Amino acid sequence: MKKSYDLKKLDWKPNPYVKKLKKSIAIRIDQDVLEYFQKLGEKSDMPYQTLVNLFLRSCKEGEFKPKIKWSKLS
């Protein structure tokens, strides 16, 4: 191994995985939903954040559309 390297001679290439990088976000989630994924994570020996991401990805790939029911204000 060399003591130092000349970085100017390096052949730079764009990161091919940049589109697959994960982004950290903060969301508001109902307590019971959070507990559900936390318990599921414990049972499957997987972080609950990974399970939430997998679930959201399956919704995206299946083009799942949530049912939204708005209450009328009087």
VOLUM-733578 format. One record per residue (C-alpha): residue number from 0; residue in one letter; chain; y, x, z. Coordinates in nm, 3 decimals. Each point is the difference from the previous one (the first is absolute). Example, Ala and Ser with C-alpha at 12.3 -4.5 7.8 and 13.67 -1.06 7.14 Angstrom:
VOLUM-733578
[pator 0; A; A; [-0.450; 1.230; 0.780]]
[pator 1; S; A; [0.344; 0.137; -0.066]]
***
This chain:
VOLUM-733578
[pator 0; M; A; [0.000; 0.000; 0.000]]
[pator 1; K; A; [0.346; 0.128; -0.088]]
[pator 2; K; A; [0.265; 0.050; 0.266]]
[pator 3; S; A; [0.246; -0.203; -0.204]]
[pator 4; Y; A; [0.005; -0.207; -0.317]]
[pator 5; D; A; [0.271; -0.041; -0.263]]
[pator 6; L; A; [0.050; -0.377; -0.005]]
[pator 7; K; A; [0.213; 0.026; -0.316]]
[pator 8; K; A; [-0.317; 0.081; -0.193]]
[pator 9; L; A; [-0.181; -0.306; 0.129]]
[pator 10; D; A; [-0.098; -0.262; -0.256]]
[pator 11; W; A; [0.146; -0.318; 0.155]]
[pator 12; K; A; [-0.157; -0.332; -0.091]]
[pator 13; P; A; [0.084; -0.351; 0.117]]
[pator 14; N; A; [-0.216; -0.141; 0.277]]
[pator 15; P; A; [-0.262; -0.222; -0.171]]
[pator 16; Y; A; [-0.056; -0.191; 0.325]]
[pator 17; V; A; [0.363; -0.099; 0.060]]
[pator 18; K; A; [-0.069; -0.362; -0.102]]
[pator 19; K; A; [-0.282; -0.023; 0.255]]
[pator 20; L; A; [0.203; 0.124; 0.297]]
[pator 21; K; A; [0.032; -0.247; 0.284]]
[pator 22; K; A; [0.332; -0.115; 0.138]]
[pator 23; S; A; [0.060; -0.062; 0.366]]
[pator 24; I; A; [0.167; -0.336; 0.070]]
[pator 25; A; A; [0.082; -0.222; 0.296]]
[pator 26; I; A; [-0.094; -0.368; -0.021]]
[pator 27; R; A; [0.005; -0.297; 0.233]]
[pator 28; I; A; [-0.347; -0.143; 0.043]]
[pator 29; D; A; [-0.133; -0.276; 0.223]]
[pator 30; Q; A; [-0.171; 0.128; 0.315]]
[pator 31; D; A; [-0.328; -0.179; -0.074]]
[pator 32; V; A; [-0.015; 0.149; -0.351]]
[pator 33; L; A; [0.062; 0.349; 0.138]]
[pator 34; E; A; [-0.270; -0.045; 0.265]]
[pator 35; Y; A; [-0.243; -0.124; -0.265]]
[pator 36; F; A; [0.041; 0.316; -0.209]]
[pator 37; Q; A; [-0.005; 0.224; 0.309]]
[pator 38; K; A; [-0.332; -0.150; 0.117]]
[pator 39; L; A; [-0.142; 0.019; -0.351]]
[pator 40; G; A; [0.109; 0.364; -0.015]]
[pator 41; E; A; [-0.175; 0.080; 0.327]]
[pator 42; K; A; [-0.322; -0.167; -0.121]]
[pator 43; S; A; [0.004; 0.181; -0.333]]
[pator 44; D; A; [0.120; 0.332; 0.148]]
[pator 45; M; A; [0.303; 0.000; -0.228]]
[pator 46; P; A; [0.375; -0.006; 0.073]]
[pator 47; Y; A; [0.133; -0.354; -0.016]]
[pator 48; Q; A; [0.281; 0.117; -0.229]]
[pator 49; T; A; [-0.262; 0.100; -0.257]]
[pator 50; L; A; [-0.160; -0.344; 0.025]]
[pator 51; V; A; [0.334; -0.173; -0.050]]
[pator 52; N; A; [0.064; 0.219; -0.305]]
[pator 53; L; A; [-0.347; -0.077; -0.141]]
[pator 54; F; A; [0.055; -0.372; 0.054]]
[pator 55; L; A; [0.341; 0.006; -0.167]]
[pator 56; R; A; [-0.140; 0.203; -0.291]]
[pator 57; S; A; [-0.280; -0.255; -0.052]]
[pator 58; C; A; [0.264; -0.277; 0.001]]
[pator 59; K; A; [0.201; 0.190; -0.259]]
[pator 60; E; A; [-0.298; 0.070; -0.225]]
[pator 61; G; A; [-0.118; -0.360; 0.023]]
[pator 62; E; A; [0.355; -0.121; -0.063]]
[pator 63; F; A; [-0.018; -0.206; 0.318]]
[pator 64; K; A; [0.301; -0.226; 0.047]]
[pator 65; P; A; [0.066; -0.114; 0.358]]
[pator 66; K; A; [0.058; -0.368; 0.067]]
[pator 67; I; A; [0.356; -0.035; 0.120]]
[pator 68; K; A; [0.098; -0.325; 0.163]]
[pator 69; W; A; [0.366; -0.031; 0.092]]
[pator 70; S; A; [0.109; -0.249; 0.262]]
[pator 71; K; A; [0.283; -0.231; -0.098]]
[pator 72; L; A; [0.306; 0.025; 0.220]]
[pator 73; S; A; [0.153; -0.331; 0.098]]
***
